[in-house]
Each structure stands twice: as C-alpha cells, then as structure tokens.
Amino acid sequence: MACVTPEGKPTESGKKILNALKSGAASPEEVAKISGLPLFRVRSGLRDMVQVDLAKEEGEGKYKLTEKGGKFIE
C-alpha cells in the first residue's frame, strides 16, 4: 500500500489525498489535481484508504473523508 502504512496510517502521499478530500474534492480526478499526485496513485490510494476506513466511497466514483481519516490531517 503506497498511501497507507501496514499500521493503517497515511503516508505523505496519503496525507495529500486526505487533504484534497478535506478541501471538497470528491472524484479521483479532482483529488489528483488538488494533491498534485498522478491519477493512478490517487486511485490506488483511495482504494487502500477505503479498506482501512480513512475514506469512504459515496456514490459512483466519489469519495469522502471519514472521521478517522480526518484525524491524520492538519
């Protein structure tokens, strides 16, 4: 998992994704644009984050920060 450590905490890339979600980005494309990360990394990172409850998928292709995920960002 490139965006989540084995302990379930976000890496630096993961924190960029979480910050983008906090700013209101919902689609992987929006997250990539705000975070400056490549779209392929954002897509895989979001999948990883959903598995450890840092983000959740709402609707088709839209993501939202969870309460747990919010604890890891400034």
Z-matrix of the N, CA and C atoms (Angstrom, degrees):
N
C 1 1.454
C 2 1.531 1 109.06
N 3 1.299 2 116.37 1 112.44
C 4 1.458 3 120.74 2 -175.78
C 5 1.528 4 112.88 3 -76.21
N 6 1.308 5 117.84 4 -24.11
C 7 1.464 6 120.77 5 -175.68
C 8 1.523 7 113.14 6 -108.51
N 9 1.328 8 116.43 7 -5.27
C 10 1.458 9 121.12 8 -179.44
C 11 1.531 10 107.75 9 -135.97
N 12 1.332 11 116.68 10 134.12
C 13 1.464 12 120.70 11 178.51
C 14 1.526 13 109.67 12 -75.65
N 15 1.329 14 117.87 13 165.84
C 16 1.467 15 119.78 14 176.39
C 17 1.533 16 113.06 15 -58.47
N 18 1.347 17 116.77 16 -22.55
C 19 1.468 18 120.61 17 178.17
C 20 1.527 19 112.30 18 -83.40
N 21 1.339 20 117.71 19 -1.75
C 22 1.457 21 121.28 20 178.97
C 23 1.512 22 114.69 21 86.81
N 24 1.337 23 116.92 22 17.39
C 25 1.463 24 121.08 23 178.51
C 26 1.526 25 109.25 24 -103.84
N 27 1.337 26 117.22 25 148.45
C 28 1.463 27 118.87 26 -179.09
C 29 1.524 28 112.30 27 -72.35
N 30 1.322 29 115.52 28 142.70
C 31 1.460 30 122.18 29 172.07
C 32 1.529 31 107.55 30 -80.40
N 33 1.326 32 117.75 31 -175.73
C 34 1.471 33 120.03 32 177.38
C 35 1.536 34 110.69 33 -59.65
N 36 1.336 35 116.62 34 -42.44
C 37 1.468 36 119.73 35 177.10
C 38 1.520 37 110.20 36 -63.18
N 39 1.311 38 115.92 37 -41.09
C 40 1.459 39 120.57 38 178.74
C 41 1.512 40 112.22 39 -61.33
N 42 1.334 41 116.59 40 -39.63
C 43 1.470 42 120.25 41 178.63
C 44 1.523 43 111.22 42 -65.18
N 45 1.335 44 116.96 43 -35.37
C 46 1.465 45 120.31 44 176.68
C 47 1.520 46 110.22 45 -63.53
N 48 1.318 47 116.17 46 -40.76
C 49 1.469 48 120.31 47 178.69
C 50 1.523 49 110.13 48 -66.03
N 51 1.323 50 117.41 49 -44.81
C 52 1.465 51 120.52 50 179.39
C 53 1.525 52 111.28 51 -62.33
N 54 1.325 53 117.27 52 -40.95
C 55 1.464 54 120.34 53 177.33
C 56 1.526 55 111.67 54 -63.14
N 57 1.329 56 116.59 55 -38.04
C 58 1.464 57 120.04 56 177.50
C 59 1.529 58 110.21 57 -65.24
N 60 1.331 59 116.90 58 -40.04
C 61 1.469 60 119.63 59 177.28
C 62 1.526 61 110.42 60 -64.58
N 63 1.317 62 116.98 61 -38.50
C 64 1.463 63 120.76 62 178.90
C 65 1.523 64 110.88 63 -62.31
N 66 1.321 65 116.66 64 -35.05
C 67 1.465 66 120.68 65 -178.02
C 68 1.526 67 112.43 66 -75.48
N 69 1.320 68 116.76 67 -2.77
C 70 1.459 69 119.75 68 176.28
C 71 1.517 70 114.82 69 109.44
N 72 1.317 71 118.03 70 -3.60
C 73 1.462 72 119.85 71 177.72
C 74 1.525 73 108.88 72 -64.08
N 75 1.310 74 116.51 73 141.83
C 76 1.454 75 119.23 74 -177.51
C 77 1.521 76 112.75 75 -125.31
N 78 1.309 77 117.89 76 -34.60
C 79 1.464 78 120.06 77 -178.94
C 80 1.528 79 109.30 78 -95.50
N 81 1.323 80 117.27 79 156.91
C 82 1.464 81 119.42 80 176.38
C 83 1.530 82 112.70 81 -56.28
N 84 1.316 83 116.64 82 -35.59
C 85 1.465 84 120.34 83 179.73
C 86 1.535 85 111.15 84 -65.10
N 87 1.339 86 116.38 85 -41.67
C 88 1.466 87 120.25 86 177.91
C 89 1.530 88 110.76 87 -65.93
N 90 1.329 89 115.98 88 -41.93
C 91 1.470 90 120.56 89 179.29
C 92 1.528 91 109.64 90 -61.92
N 93 1.321 92 117.44 91 -43.84
C 94 1.469 93 121.69 92 179.49
C 95 1.524 94 110.90 93 -60.94
N 96 1.310 95 116.45 94 -43.40
C 97 1.468 96 120.30 95 -178.91
C 98 1.528 97 110.68 96 -64.31
N 99 1.326 98 117.86 97 -45.45
C 100 1.469 99 121.31 98 -177.58
C 101 1.528 100 111.73 99 -72.15
N 102 1.328 101 116.37 100 -40.94
C 103 1.467 102 120.14 101 -175.12
C 104 1.524 103 113.31 102 -80.51
N 105 1.325 104 116.93 103 -21.82
C 106 1.460 105 120.68 104 -176.64
C 107 1.520 106 113.21 105 79.34
N 108 1.330 107 116.60 106 9.92
C 109 1.466 108 121.36 107 179.64
C 110 1.523 109 110.10 108 -92.72
N 111 1.338 110 117.52 109 152.91
C 112 1.463 111 120.18 110 176.39
C 113 1.534 112 110.76 111 -63.47
N 114 1.313 113 115.42 112 145.90
C 115 1.458 114 121.13 113 -177.23
C 116 1.529 115 111.95 114 -57.04
N 117 1.344 116 118.51 115 -39.36
C 118 1.469 117 119.85 116 -179.02
C 119 1.528 118 110.86 117 -62.91
N 120 1.335 119 117.10 118 -36.60
C 121 1.465 120 120.34 119 179.17
C 122 1.530 121 110.53 120 -70.54
N 123 1.322 122 116.82 121 -39.55
C 124 1.467 123 120.92 122 178.38
C 125 1.526 124 110.07 123 -62.47
N 126 1.319 125 117.03 124 -45.79
C 127 1.478 126 119.73 125 -179.10
C 128 1.526 127 111.27 126 -61.33
N 129 1.318 128 117.42 127 -46.39
C 130 1.467 129 119.38 128 -179.80
C 131 1.526 130 110.04 129 -69.31
N 132 1.329 131 116.98 130 -37.13
C 133 1.456 132 120.36 131 178.41
C 134 1.517 133 112.45 132 -63.82
N 135 1.311 134 117.11 133 -41.03
C 136 1.463 135 120.41 134 178.33
C 137 1.529 136 110.90 135 -64.02
N 138 1.329 137 116.68 136 -40.24
C 139 1.473 138 119.37 137 177.20
C 140 1.522 139 110.52 138 -60.90
N 141 1.347 140 115.94 139 -44.61
C 142 1.463 141 120.64 140 178.46
C 143 1.528 142 110.87 141 -61.19
N 144 1.315 143 116.72 142 -43.07
C 145 1.463 144 121.27 143 -176.67
C 146 1.521 145 112.23 144 -68.90
N 147 1.313 146 116.81 145 -33.80
C 148 1.467 147 119.61 146 175.95
C 149 1.530 148 109.45 147 -64.92
N 150 1.322 149 116.98 148 -39.38
C 151 1.472 150 120.72 149 -179.36
C 152 1.515 151 112.73 150 -62.68
N 153 1.333 152 118.30 151 -31.70
C 154 1.471 153 120.98 152 -178.80
C 155 1.532 154 111.81 153 -106.72
N 156 1.333 155 117.16 154 14.44
C 157 1.469 156 123.96 155 173.89
C 158 1.528 157 114.37 156 65.03
N 159 1.330 158 117.33 157 33.12
C 160 1.465 159 120.17 158 172.49
C 161 1.526 160 110.59 159 -91.16
N 162 1.318 161 115.84 160 -21.83
C 163 1.462 162 122.69 161 177.16
C 164 1.521 163 107.06 162 -144.69
N 165 1.331 164 115.58 163 161.83
C 166 1.462 165 118.82 164 175.60
C 167 1.518 166 109.24 165 -137.06
N 168 1.321 167 113.75 166 151.28
C 169 1.465 168 119.43 167 179.57
C 170 1.515 169 108.16 168 -89.78
N 171 1.320 170 114.92 169 128.76
C 172 1.457 171 121.29 170 178.11
C 173 1.513 172 107.74 171 -121.84
N 174 1.293 173 115.83 172 112.75
C 175 1.449 174 118.24 173 -177.33
C 176 1.514 175 110.67 174 73.14
N 177 1.283 176 115.23 175 -173.45
C 178 1.457 177 120.47 176 -176.02
C 179 1.522 178 111.68 177 -79.92
N 180 1.321 179 116.04 178 109.62
C 181 1.451 180 121.05 179 175.08
C 182 1.514 181 115.89 180 73.73
N 183 1.311 182 117.94 181 16.29
C 184 1.464 183 121.51 182 178.12
C 185 1.523 184 108.69 183 -115.29
N 186 1.315 185 116.29 184 139.05
C 187 1.461 186 121.55 185 -175.85
C 188 1.512 187 110.91 186 -124.85
N 189 1.326 188 114.57 187 154.34
C 190 1.460 189 121.54 188 -179.01
C 191 1.526 190 108.71 189 -139.70
N 192 1.300 191 115.21 190 146.15
C 193 1.453 192 122.70 191 176.45
C 194 1.531 193 109.03 192 -69.88
N 195 1.329 194 117.68 193 136.08
C 196 1.462 195 120.14 194 174.48
C 197 1.524 196 109.35 195 -92.16
N 198 1.304 197 116.31 196 169.39
C 199 1.465 198 120.62 197 177.02
C 200 1.531 199 110.23 198 -59.33
N 201 1.324 200 115.94 199 -42.47
C 202 1.478 201 120.68 200 178.43
C 203 1.526 202 110.62 201 -61.36
N 204 1.318 203 116.98 202 -44.06
C 205 1.463 204 121.04 203 179.40
C 206 1.513 205 112.18 204 -64.22
N 207 1.324 206 116.87 205 -35.18
C 208 1.457 207 121.69 206 179.45
C 209 1.512 208 113.51 207 -63.62
N 210 1.318 209 117.85 208 -23.48
C 211 1.461 210 121.37 209 -179.22
C 212 1.533 211 112.19 210 -72.22
N 213 1.332 212 117.06 211 -14.11
C 214 1.466 213 120.59 212 -176.36
C 215 1.524 214 113.86 213 -99.98
N 216 1.327 215 117.70 214 3.44
C 217 1.459 216 119.16 215 -178.59
C 218 1.527 217 110.38 216 -119.50
N 219 1.310 218 115.38 217 159.06
C 220 1.462 219 121.47 218 -179.25
C 221 1.504 220 110.59 219 -83.09
